[in-house]
Amino acid sequence: MQQTAPDEDTRTFLAWRVRNGLSLADTAQALGMTPRTMSAYGTGTRPVPHTIALACKGWESEHR
């Protein structure tokens, strides 16, 4: 899904999740959202908002 994602924000989200080995529950907790929403973003059911892609980058910056 990561390589065929329809937009850059989705690719950013998926790459971040894989790079950090985050489960749906871990991803949801890190971003303050529900696992259901994270699943929808991961499967492409819902587009990833730009703010979420930016939050992923910020999270990663703080957790290095």
C-alpha atoms as a printed R data frame, in Angstrom:
   type eleno elety resid chain resno       x      y      z
1  ATOM     1    CA   MET     A     1   0.000  0.000  0.000
2  ATOM     2    CA   GLN     A     2   2.831  2.382  0.816
3  ATOM     3    CA   GLN     A     3   4.178  2.456 -2.737
4  ATOM     4    CA   THR     A     4   0.750  2.678 -4.355
5  ATOM     5    CA   ALA     A     5  -0.691  5.248 -1.949
6  ATOM     6    CA   PRO     A     6  -2.616  7.942 -3.781
7  ATOM     7    CA   ASP     A     7  -0.927 10.942 -2.159
8  ATOM     8    CA   GLU     A     8   2.208 12.047 -0.352
9  ATOM     9    CA   ASP     A     9   0.528 12.387  3.054
10 ATOM    10    CA   THR     A    10  -0.610  8.760  2.961
11 ATOM    11    CA   ARG     A    11   2.860  7.625  1.890
12 ATOM    12    CA   THR     A    12   4.376  9.654  4.743
13 ATOM    13    CA   PHE     A    13   1.980  8.114  7.278
14 ATOM    14    CA   LEU     A    14   2.541  4.538  6.110
15 ATOM    15    CA   ALA     A    15   6.326  4.899  5.908
16 ATOM    16    CA   TRP     A    16   6.431  6.431  9.410
17 ATOM    17    CA   ARG     A    17   4.379  3.591 10.860
18 ATOM    18    CA   VAL     A    18   6.537  0.907  9.230
19 ATOM    19    CA   ARG     A    19   9.814  2.644 10.048
20 ATOM    20    CA   ASN     A    20   8.890  2.826 13.730
21 ATOM    21    CA   GLY     A    21   7.241 -0.605 13.943
22 ATOM    22    CA   LEU     A    22   4.008  0.793 15.354
23 ATOM    23    CA   SER     A    23   0.859 -1.283 15.759
24 ATOM    24    CA   LEU     A    24  -2.545  0.295 15.162
25 ATOM    25    CA   ALA     A    25  -2.946  0.794 18.911
26 ATOM    26    CA   ASP     A    26   0.524  2.344 19.250
27 ATOM    27    CA   THR     A    27  -0.105  4.594 16.260
28 ATOM    28    CA   ALA     A    28  -3.436  5.730 17.658
29 ATOM    29    CA   GLN     A    29  -1.913  6.490 21.040
30 ATOM    30    CA   ALA     A    30   1.009  8.383 19.518
31 ATOM    31    CA   LEU     A    31  -1.325 10.606 17.489
32 ATOM    32    CA   GLY     A    32  -4.187 10.847 19.990
33 ATOM    33    CA   MET     A    33  -6.694  9.171 17.716
34 ATOM    34    CA   THR     A    34  -8.597  5.883 17.544
35 ATOM    35    CA   PRO     A    35  -7.223  2.630 16.124
36 ATOM    36    CA   ARG     A    36 -10.204  2.570 13.769
37 ATOM    37    CA   THR     A    37  -9.161  5.897 12.234
38 ATOM    38    CA   MET     A    38  -5.563  4.676 11.929
39 ATOM    39    CA   SER     A    39  -6.821  1.579 10.140
40 ATOM    40    CA   ALA     A    40  -8.859  3.710  7.728
41 ATOM    41    CA   TYR     A    41  -5.777  5.805  6.953
42 ATOM    42    CA   GLY     A    42  -3.619  2.699  6.514
43 ATOM    43    CA   THR     A    43  -5.987  0.987  4.105
44 ATOM    44    CA   GLY     A    44  -6.725  4.106  2.087
45 ATOM    45    CA   THR     A    45 -10.393  4.160  3.098
46 ATOM    46    CA   ARG     A    46  -9.881  7.716  4.354
47 ATOM    47    CA   PRO     A    47  -7.276 10.170  3.107
48 ATOM    48    CA   VAL     A    48  -4.550 11.107  5.560
49 ATOM    49    CA   PRO     A    49  -4.863 14.801  6.455
50 ATOM    50    CA   HIS     A    50  -1.735 16.886  5.975
51 ATOM    51    CA   THR     A    51  -1.746 17.715  9.697
52 ATOM    52    CA   ILE     A    52  -1.428 14.007 10.523
53 ATOM    53    CA   ALA     A    53   1.526 13.605  8.158
54 ATOM    54    CA   LEU     A    54   3.174 16.570  9.876
55 ATOM    55    CA   ALA     A    55   2.413 15.084 13.306
56 ATOM    56    CA   CYS     A    56   4.133 11.856 12.243
57 ATOM    57    CA   LYS     A    57   7.243 13.803 11.312
58 ATOM    58    CA   GLY     A    58   7.158 15.702 14.605
59 ATOM    59    CA   TRP     A    59   6.674 12.518 16.636
60 ATOM    60    CA   GLU     A    60   9.593 10.887 14.918
61 ATOM    61    CA   SER     A    61  11.773 13.921 15.513
62 ATOM    62    CA   GLU     A    62  11.053 13.772 19.245
63 ATOM    63    CA   HIS     A    63  11.577 10.000 19.524
64 ATOM    64    CA   ARG     A    64  15.001  9.666 17.942
